[in-house]
Amino acid sequence: MARVCQVTGKKPITGNKVSHSNIKTKRRFLPNLQTKRYFFAEEDRWITLKVSSEAIRTINKNGLASVVKQLRLAGTKI
């Protein structure tokens, strides 16, 4: 599975690793992804999401039901 957050869509970006002598080589910056299980009370089941730390805060703030509703409107199968 790809390194992409299911809620925010964050994915790896590229940049330069800069050494002490200022030599630049390409590198990847990976998002802080966590695999989290949430109990979805409306459907009485557990769902597993691959989410970033920002998405975990979004779920805590807005609630799991509203986030799942937005994901389903976007066409994501959950």
C-alpha positions as CSV (number, residue, x, y, z in Angstrom):
1,M,0.0,0.0,0.0
2,A,1.2,3.5,-0.8
3,R,2.6,5.9,1.8
4,V,-0.5,8.2,1.5
5,C,-2.7,9.5,4.2
6,Q,-6.3,8.4,3.6
7,V,-7.8,11.6,5.2
8,T,-5.5,14.4,4.2
9,G,-3.8,13.0,1.1
10,K,-0.3,13.7,2.4
11,K,2.4,11.8,0.5
12,P,6.2,11.8,0.3
13,I,7.9,14.8,-1.1
14,T,11.4,15.2,-2.4
15,G,14.2,17.5,-1.4
16,N,18.0,17.6,-0.9
17,K,20.1,16.1,1.7
18,V,22.9,18.7,2.4
19,S,26.2,17.5,3.8
20,H,28.6,19.6,5.9
21,S,30.5,20.3,2.7
22,N,27.3,21.5,1.0
23,I,27.0,18.6,-1.4
24,K,23.4,18.0,-2.3
25,T,21.9,14.6,-3.0
26,K,18.2,13.8,-3.5
27,R,16.2,12.3,-0.6
28,R,12.5,11.8,0.3
29,F,10.6,13.3,3.2
30,L,8.0,10.7,4.3
31,P,4.8,11.7,6.1
32,N,4.2,10.6,9.7
33,L,1.7,7.8,9.0
34,Q,0.1,5.6,11.6
35,T,-2.2,2.6,11.1
36,K,-5.1,3.3,13.5
37,R,-8.2,1.3,14.3
38,Y,-11.3,3.3,15.2
39,F,-14.6,2.0,16.5
40,F,-17.3,3.3,14.1
41,A,-20.4,3.4,16.4
42,E,-22.9,4.3,13.7
43,E,-22.2,0.9,11.9
44,D,-21.1,-1.0,15.1
45,R,-17.8,-2.1,13.6
46,W,-14.0,-1.3,13.6
47,I,-12.4,0.5,10.7
48,T,-8.7,0.6,10.0
49,L,-7.2,3.8,8.5
50,K,-3.7,4.8,7.5
51,V,-3.6,8.3,8.7
52,S,-1.0,11.1,9.4
53,S,-0.7,12.7,12.8
54,E,-2.5,15.8,11.4
55,A,-5.4,13.5,10.4
56,I,-5.6,12.0,13.9
57,R,-6.1,15.5,15.2
58,T,-8.7,16.2,12.6
59,I,-10.7,13.1,13.6
60,N,-10.5,14.0,17.2
61,K,-11.8,17.5,16.5
62,N,-14.5,16.9,13.9
63,G,-15.5,13.3,14.9
64,L,-15.1,10.0,13.0
65,A,-18.6,10.1,11.5
66,S,-18.0,13.4,9.7
67,V,-14.6,12.3,8.4
68,V,-15.9,9.0,7.1
69,K,-18.8,10.8,5.5
70,Q,-16.4,13.1,3.6
71,L,-14.2,10.1,2.6
72,R,-17.2,8.3,1.2
73,L,-18.3,11.4,-0.8
74,A,-14.9,11.5,-2.3
75,G,-15.3,7.9,-3.4
76,T,-13.0,6.1,-0.9
77,K,-14.1,2.6,0.1
78,I,-14.1,2.2,3.9
